[in-house]
Amino acid sequence: MKKWYSYVAVALLTVPLLFNWQAHEVLKLKTFDAFVQIPEPSGWFVTLDITEDDVAAAGGWPYPRQDLARIQLDLLEAGALGVGWVVAFPQADRFGGDKAFADALLQGPSVIATFEGGSSYAPTTGTVILGDGIPIQAIEAQGVIGNVPVLAESAYQGLAVARTDVDNLVRRLPLLLQTPDGWTPSFGIQVMKMIGGADTYIIKGQQGQIEELTVPNYAQIPVDSIGRRWVSWVDTPRTTLDEMDVQDKFVFVGVSAKGVMPQIATPVGLLYPHEIQAALAESMTVDVPAIPGNALLYELLILLTVLTLTIVIIRTLGLVGTLVGTVGLVSLTAVGGWYLVVSNILIDVTYSILSAILIAVQEFYLRFNEQFKLRQLIKKQFEHYLDPKQVARLQDNPDLLQLGGEKRTCTFLFTDVRGFTNLSEKLSPEEVTEIMNKALTVQVECIQAHGGMVDKFIGDACMAIFNAPLEIDEHEKRAVACAQDMRTAMRMLQKELPEPIAIGIGVNTGEAVIGNMGSNNRFDYSAIGDAVNTAARLESATKEAGVDILIGETTAKKMPFDLTLLAPIKVKGKAKPLKVYTV
């Protein structure tokens, strides 16, 4: 497996966070939408719709200001704490009712809206700035559509702005905005000023960022560094012109008649501006979600931690362990992220989860592919020399075939078929090849039947190993029994041949280095050591000893029955004659 793949993937997955990748931002916001808890209504606010029927009964929009004055007075008489008109009145009333409406606004706490557009700006009075002298950066108003002077002088004015996020949904509303002339308070701030009976609001800044926003006589209102407040989409109670259920409530008045006010897309659906402002007011009475100023740092740390743990899991566990460990890590991360969000701390873990899954899938595939190739290589290497069950065990545990090998006590069997020279003189090459293949086939069948492994063929000779690559019980006994069966099978085969052939078999037990000899991609499983060489020498000595089978002393000691002791023989590489046996 190319381990560097994982680290490259980690580096690439970090980039979207650092550079605020739009797709990631959308994913983050959608996650927050799904998990942010919506509180119950405070009971302090209510919305009132001027409906399609209301507008039709009044002869269309703009609504006669004389009628708006009546609505204002009726609301105050019904016990409303104040009225917020989320409607702008940039032009004089066609029926001459501006003075009546202005007088009605003066009868109780009132706020009227301004909206973005045009080239003028609302008055910037009432702002107190505290800080270190570094200019504070916030959202800039793109011009303001104001109200006719008589109305502007009779009520608070607040800028109703609904800026969208990257997915074109409104989630965060600015509580104040910058203009070329200074600061312009939002509709929501003006509502809170009015409730608190304050004429000012206080902005505390540090290093060019907003730290605190305070409305005297009300409360400090947490905002982000550019003055935005996350909206919890409380379903504010509604009332109608007929019901007027507004006792001890602040009323947000808006128009729901078609074609008057646009609907704005939010995570909870399309809402009218007065519904959004009511939700904002509700949000300023409770703890609302907030993205910490160092959220990016936290998200990077979570991402790198999760990816590091994922790689550790993958490197140390098997395929099943990797699957279980990754699922567990992802689940733990998801629960932690969910807990943060429901605690109103908006730190995104979704990207970390998806990145971990991506890394795990990549690594899982690479490891699976690597193991698949290794299994195929093992099959190719051993399927003709081992019993299929033994091959399957090796495929399930490739570690048994680690490059370099290990020291292990095994029994080694060498064979050599004699008599092919005479056959070659009398038969065609094709016939000789067929006979040799038959001879080697019966030998292989005997070796596999007794749990041995055919290591290699050298012409008409064969080498077998017992107790490798898989450990087997009584490998010495198995090897000797294999030699006996092999001798019997070769004698049976001789009956089919025109000329007699003979076989010599050498068996010896001892310690040798067993394992893959070669490279990672091309290996030959074999054994090297003195015990191997001795077994080969014993096979060569069978002709001089006049027997078919020669067995070394170490092997003979493990036999449950007595073997025939022969005269010691001298072999190449040994200073002393070897004690040998036959059966």
N, C-alpha and C positions, 0 to 999 in steps of 0.2 A: 504494500500500500504506500502510495506516495503521501507521506504525512504532511508535506508542505501544503497540500490542497486545503487543509482545514484552516491554516493560518492565513492564507490568502483570502479565503472566504470570510474569516473574521474581520480582516482589514476592509474588505469591500462592503460588508454589512454595517460597518461603523460609519462609513461615509454619509449615508442618507441622514443620520442623526446630526452630524456635524454641519451639514449644508442645508438642513431643513427641507428635506425632500418632500414635495407636495403630497405624493401618495401616502407617505408615512404620516404626515400631518392629518390627512383625511381619516386614516385608520385610527389615529389617536383620538380625534374628536368624536368619531362614531363610537368608540369604546367608552369614552366618558359619557356620551349620551345614554348608553345602555345601562350604565351602572350608577350614575348620579341619582341620589335619592331626592324625590320631590316632596317637600314638606307639606303639611296641612295648612290651609289658609289661616292667617293670623286673626281674621275677624275684624281687622281695622280698615279694610278696603273693600270696595265694591265697584263694579263697572256698570255703566248705563249706556245702552245702544240707542242711537237715533236711527230707527229702522227705515226700511224701504217704505213701509206704510206711513210712518210718521212724516217722511219727506214728501210723499205724495199728497198727504192731507194738507201740508203747508204750501203746496203749489210748486214744489221742486226745491233744489239746492242752488244757491245759498239759502239756508234757512233764514227767515226774517229775524233780525236781531231782537226785535220786540218779543218774539216767541222764545228766543234763547234766554232773554231776561226773565221771562215768566218761569222757565225751567230752573234757572239759577235760584230764584227766590223760593220756588216750591221745594227745592232740595234743601235749602237752608232751613225753611220752616219745618221740614220733615225731620230735622235733627242732624243733618250732615255736618261733619266737622270742617269740611272744606270741599271745594270743587276744583278738579283739574280738567280743563278743556283741552283735550289732545287734538285740537283743531286750530288752524291758523286763520287769521282774518286780515289779509293784506290789503283788502280793498274796502271802501266804505259801503255800508248797507244800502241797497237799492231802495229800501223802504224808509230810510232815515232813522233806523232804530239804534244806531251806535251809542247815543247818549243814554238811552234807557238801559242798554246792556252794560255800559260802563258803570252806571249807577248801581246796577244789581251786583256787579263784581265787587264793588266796594262794600257791600253789605256783609260780606264774610270772607274768610281766607280763600283766595282764588289764584289759580295758575293757568295761564294760557300758553299754548305751544308756539314755537317757531320751528321752521324746518330748514334743512340745507337747500341752498340754491340762491340765485341772484348774486348781487355784488355788495350788498350792505351787510353790516354785522350788528348784532344785538349789543346793548350796553354791557360793559364789562365791570361795572361797579360791584362792590361787595366781596372781592377776593383778597385774602390775606396770604402772603407767601412767606414761609419760613424755610431757611436752608443755609447752605454754605456759599451762596452767591453764584454757583454754577447754574446757568439757565436750564430749567426743567423742560424735557422733551415729552410731548404728549401728542394726542391726535389733533390734527388741524381741521378746523371747520372750513368747508368749501363754500363760503358765503352763506347768508342767512335770509330767508324769506320772513320778514317781520310782520307786525300787526299795525293797524292804523293807530296813530298816536293816542287818541282818546282811550282806546282799549289798553294799549301798552302802559299807560300811566295809571291804570285802575287795578292792575293785577301783577303778580310775579310773571316773568316770562322765562321759559326754559326751552332749550334746544332739544328737540326730540330727534335723536339720531339713532339709526339702526345699521351699523356696519356689519357686513357679512364676513364669515370666515372663508377659507379656501374652497369649501364645498358649497358656498353660496347660502349658508344658513346663518341665522343670527343667534349667537349664544352669549356674547359679551357686549354690554352697552357702556359707552363712555359716560362717566359722571361729570366730566368737564372737558372742554375743548379749547384749543388755542386759536386765536385769530390774530391778524396783524396788529390789532389794537390791544390785545391782552387776552384774558381768560373769559370764556363764556360758560356759564353754568348750564348743566343739562336740565331737562324737565324734572328728572328724578330728584336732583339736588334741590331744586326750587321747592318741590313738594316737601322735602324733609326740613328745609329752612322754615317753611310756612308752618309745619306741624310744631317745630321747636320754637317758633316765634323769633327766629334769628334773622338778622340783616346781612350776615356775612357767612362765609365758609372759609376754612383754613386749609391750605395746602402746605405740607411739610415735605421738603425735597432734600435729597442727598446725592451727590455725584451725578446730577442731571436726571435723577429718577424720582418718581413720587413714592414716598414712604408711607405717608398717612394723609387721609382726607377726613376732616372733622367738621361737623355742623354743630355750632354752639347750641346748648340746651337740648341737644338730641343725643348724638353719640359720635364716636369715631367710626368711620365706615371703611373697612378694608377694601383696597383696590390693588390692581397690579401696578407695575412700574410706569405705565402710561395712562393710568387713571380709569381702567375698565373694571367693571363689576360683572362677574359671572351670574347669569340669571338662572334661578331655580324656577321652573315653569309651573308655579302654583296656579291651580285652577280657581282664580278669584271669583267669589260669588257675583251673580249678576242680578240686576233689577231692571225694571222698565219704567217708562213715564207714567204708567197707570199704577204700578205698585209702590214705587218710591220707598222701598225698604232700605233706608239709609241711616237710621238712628245711630249716632256715635260712630259713623264711618266716614272715611274720605272717599269721595266719588270721582271716578275717572269717566269722563263723558267722551264718547266718540261716535263716529258715524259708520254704520254698517250698510247703508244703502249703496247699491251698485253704482260704480263710477265716481264715487266721491273720494274715498280714501283707499289706497292700495292695500292689499293683504301682503304680509311679509312672511317669508318661509323661515320656520324655526324647527328644531328637532321634534316638536310636538305637533307640527302641522302649520297651516296658514293662519296667521293672527292679524288682527287690525292693530294699528298703532296704540290705541288706548288700552288694549289688552296686554300688549307688550310692556307699556309703562306701568300698568298695574302689577304685572309679574315682577318687574324691576323693584317697585316699591316693597312688595312682599319680600323680595330677596334681601333688602336692606334691613329687615327686621330679624333675620335669622343668620346662622352660619351658612355660608354658601361655598360651593367648591371654589378652589383657587389653585392656579398653577404657580408653584413656588418660583422665585426668581432664579434659583439654581437648579431648576427642573432638568435642564439638559445634562448637567453634570451627573445628577442622580440616574438619569436614564442611561447614560454612557456606562456608569459603574455597574448598573444592573445588567446591561447588555454584555459587558465584558465578563462579569462574574458568571452569568448563566452560560455563556459560550465556553468559558474555561472549564466549568464543571461538566458541561456536555462532552467536551473533548476528553477530559479525564475519565469519564464514564466509558466512553467509546474505546479508549486505549487500554483500559484495565479489565473490562468485562467482555464476555462473549456476546454473541448475537442476541440471545434471549435476555441476558443481563443488560445489554445496551438498550433494548426495547423497554424493559421494566424501569431501568434507571432514568431514561429520558422522559418517559411518561410521568414518573414520580416528580422529577425536577420541574417539568412543565406545569404539572398540577400545583405544586407548591408555589411556583412563581405566579400562577394565575390567581390563587387564593390570596397571596400577598398583595398583588395589584388590586384585586377587588376590595380588600380591606382598606387600602389607602384611599381608593376612590369613594367608597361609602363613608369614609371619615373626612371627606371633602378635601383631600390632598390629591390633586390631579397630577399624578406621575404615571406615565404610560409604561406598561410592561408588555403590551401586546406585541410590539415589534421584537422585543427580546424573545418572547415565546415563539413567534414565527421564525426568527433567525435560528433559535436552538433546534426547532424542528427541521429547518432546512439543512443545518450542519449535520444533524443526526441522520437524516435521510441520505445525504451525500456520503457520509462515512459508512452508513449501513450498506449502501450500494457498493461502495468501493471494497469493503471487507467481504461482502457476499460474493462479489465478482472475483476477488482474490482467492477466497476459499473454493469457489466453484472451479477456477482454473487449477488450483492445487489438487482438488479432488480428481479432476480429469487427468492431471499429470500422474497422480498416484495410480489411478486406474490403468493408464497407459503403461506405466512402469511395471506393475505387479499383476495385472489381470491374467497374464499367461503363466505366471510362476507361483501364484498363491491360490489357495482355495477362495472362492468368491466371498465367503463369510469373513475371512481374514482381510480381504481387500476392503470390504465394507467397514470393518473396524478401523482400519488405517485411515479411510476417508473421513470417518467421524472424529478421529483423533490424529490429525496430521503432525502434532508435536512429537509423535513417536519417530518421525523422520527428520528431525532437526539436522541441518547441515553441520558436519563436523563429527557427529556420532557420539558414541559412548562406549566405555569398557563393559563387556558383558561376557559371561561364561556361556558358550554355545557348543553344540556338537556339529562338526563339519563332515560332509560326505562328498567324496569325489568318485566319479566313475569314468571309465574309458572302455569303449567298445573296440575289440580287437577282431581282425579278420576282414575288414573292409577293403584291404589292399587286394586280397584274392578275388573278392567280389567285383572290384573295379576292373579287374582284368577280363572278367567273363561277362559282365553286364554293361549295359549302356549307362551313361551318366544319369539319365532320368530314372532308371531302375535302381541305381545305387542310392540316389537321393531319396526315393520313396522308401527304401529299406531303412536308411538312416533315420528318416523322420518317424517311422514306425518304432524303431528302437528307442529314440529319445522320447516319444510319446508315452510308452509304457513306463519309462523311468519317471517322467513328470507326474503321471497318474499315481505312482507309488509314493513319491515325495509328498504330494498334496494330501493324499489319503492319510498320511501319518503326521500331518501338521507342519511339514517343513516348507521351506521356500526355495524355489529354484533360483539360484543367484545368477548364474550365467552358463552359456554353452561355449565351448571352445572346440570347434570342429565337431568330432564325435564324442567329446568329453563333456561332462556336466559337473557343476558344483552346486551343492545344496547346503542350506543352513537350517538348523533346528534350534528354536528358542529365540528367533529374531525374524522379522521386526517385532513380532508379538511373542510375549513370554508364554511358554507351554510347560506343563508338568512332565517330568520324566523324559526330557528330550534325548537323553542318552539311549534309553530303552527304545524310544520311537525311531531313532536313527538306525539302530541295529535291526529292528523289525523291518524297517523300510528296505535295508540292504538285502535281507532274506527274501522279501517279497519281490524285489527287483531281480534277484538272481533267478527266482522261479519264473517270473514273467518272461525273462530273456530266454530261458530254456524252452518255454512254450513257443516263443517267436521263432526259434531256430528250426522248428518243424516245417515252417513255411518257406525256408530259404534254400537255395540250391547248394550253398556252401556253408559250413558251420562258422559261427562267430562266437566269441567269448566276451566276457565282461570282467573287468577288474574294479573292485570297490574298496576304498580306504575310508575308515571312520575314525575320528579323533575328537576329543573334548578338551577345551581349554579356553583361556581368556583371550579375547581379541577386541579390536576396535571395530564397532559396528555402526554403520550410518551411511549417509549420503556422501559420496565422493564426487566432487565436481563443483559446479556453480549453482546459483539459485535457480536458474532457468533450465539447466541441463545437468542432471545428476544421475549417478549410478549407485544404487544401494548395494553395498558389498561389505566385506570384512577383510581386515588385514591383521596379521600377527603370526607368531610362531606356531600356534595351534593349527592355523589354516594351512601353513606350509607343510606341517607334519602330516596332516590328512592327505595332502596331495602326494607326498613322498610314499606314504603307505599304499596308496592306489598303484603307484608305479612299481612298488616292490611285490605286488601280488603275483606277477609272472614268475619272478625268481623264487618266490616262496611256494609256488605251485598250488595256490588256492585262489578262490574267487573273491574272498573278503578278508581284509586285514583290519584288525581293530586295535586301537591304541590302549595303553595300560589305564589311563584315566577313565576312558569310556568303560572298559571292562569291569572296573571296580564298582560301577553303578548298576551292573546287571543283576537281576534277581536269580539268575541261573549261572551255572559254571560254563565258561567258554574253554575252548581248546587252546592251551598254551603252545606256542611254536618257539622255535629257536630264535634267539635275538637276531635282529637284522641291523645292518649298518646302512644309514641313509645320509644323503648329502646335507650338510649343515649341522650335523650332530656329532659331537666328539665321541660319545659312547653309543654302543648298540642299543636299539630300542627293544623293550619287552613287548611282544605283540601276541595277539590272539586271533582265532578264527571261530566261525560258527557254521 
